[in-house]
Amino acid sequence: MACRQVAGRWLRTPLRWTSSATPIAAKAMSDENGVYVVNAFLNVTSTSAQTPDGGMTTVTYKVTVNKGEGWKITDVGSDSNPMGNAVE
């Protein structure tokens, strides 16, 4: 929920958040026995009730993929950039 002021009163409204990402590039940072750590760079465009004109930012995800398991994503993030754990 987002809050906005109307006629001196604060009202809660749905956030109406949307986001889309476009890949820019990816770079393999390491390869150990078919387990790759990859930095993926994306442009992310988002809009919401608070920012209806939207905005764009570039983000980097550190992704670990395992070739031996059909390129399964086994980790997203790191200690310095936590994005979550295993994606199933």
C-alpha positions as a printed NumPy array, in Angstrom:
array([[  0.   ,   0.   ,   0.   ],
       [  1.054,   3.537,  -0.693],
       [ -0.151,   6.594,   1.195],
       [ -1.059,   9.89 ,  -0.34 ],
       [ -2.567,  13.059,   0.989],
       [ -5.917,  14.174,  -0.385],
       [ -7.688,  17.265,   0.974],
       [ -5.508,  17.211,   4.086],
       [ -6.128,  13.523,   4.83 ],
       [ -3.806,  10.588,   4.271],
       [ -5.328,   7.78 ,   2.25 ],
       [ -3.956,   4.328,   1.585],
       [ -4.012,   3.318,  -2.043],
       [ -2.809,   0.208,  -3.862],
       [  0.846,   0.527,  -4.789],
       [  0.233,  -0.526,  -8.439],
       [  3.899,  -1.438,  -8.796],
       [  5.141,  -2.782, -12.101],
       [  8.644,  -3.684, -13.094],
       [ 10.337,  -5.084, -16.169],
       [ 13.946,  -5.975, -16.84 ],
       [ 16.05 ,  -6.062, -19.983],
       [ 19.318,  -7.993, -19.945],
       [ 22.406,  -5.954, -20.842],
       [ 25.267,  -8.415, -20.434],
       [ 26.574, -11.327, -18.425],
       [ 30.099, -12.251, -17.463],
       [ 31.293, -15.591, -16.087],
       [ 33.4  , -14.794, -13.042],
       [ 34.428, -18.378, -12.272],
       [ 34.002, -21.963, -13.44 ],
       [ 34.7  , -24.771, -11.017],
       [ 33.819, -28.256, -12.312],
       [ 30.847, -26.981, -14.307],
       [ 29.531, -24.682, -11.564],
       [ 29.604, -21.142, -12.91 ],
       [ 29.364, -17.881, -10.982],
       [ 27.997, -15.243, -13.357],
       [ 27.432, -11.52 , -12.952],
       [ 24.254, -10.6  , -14.835],
       [ 23.604,  -6.927, -15.628],
       [ 20.057,  -5.693, -16.267],
       [ 18.2  ,  -2.432, -16.879],
       [ 15.115,  -2.391, -14.656],
       [ 12.205,  -0.022, -15.314],
       [  9.616,   0.398, -12.555],
       [  6.454,   2.432, -12.005],
       [  4.159,   2.752,  -8.996],
       [  1.395,   4.902,  -7.582],
       [  4.119,   7.061,  -6.029],
       [  6.223,   7.289,  -9.22 ],
       [  3.771,   7.031, -12.125],
       [  6.334,   8.369, -14.606],
       [  8.638,   5.557, -13.576],
       [ 12.332,   5.276, -13.357],
       [ 15.148,   3.127, -14.63 ],
       [ 18.122,   1.671, -12.832],
       [ 20.852,  -0.796, -13.681],
       [ 21.256,  -3.766, -11.361],
       [ 23.767,  -6.585, -11.059],
       [ 22.854, -10.078,  -9.912],
       [ 25.467, -12.64 ,  -8.92 ],
       [ 24.033, -15.963, -10.097],
       [ 25.453, -19.454,  -9.596],
       [ 24.427, -22.077, -12.162],
       [ 25.289, -25.764, -12.325],
       [ 25.89 , -27.18 , -15.812],
       [ 25.804, -30.759, -14.491],
       [ 22.255, -30.242, -13.216],
       [ 20.837, -28.888, -16.485],
       [ 21.981, -25.315, -15.799],
       [ 19.985, -25.184, -12.56 ],
       [ 20.27 , -21.886, -10.672],
       [ 21.634, -22.837,  -7.261],
       [ 22.244, -19.401,  -5.728],
       [ 21.429, -15.728,  -6.334],
       [ 23.372, -13.09 ,  -4.437],
       [ 26.366, -13.111,  -2.115],
       [ 27.381, -12.058,   1.362],
       [ 27.93 ,  -8.495,   0.159],
       [ 24.806,  -8.415,  -2.06 ],
       [ 22.124, -10.71 ,  -0.571],
       [ 19.383, -11.454,  -3.068],
       [ 18.153, -14.751,  -1.642],
       [ 19.208, -18.349,  -1.724],
       [ 18.576, -21.378,  -3.91 ],
       [ 15.936, -20.897,  -6.593],
       [ 13.972, -24.057,  -7.307]])
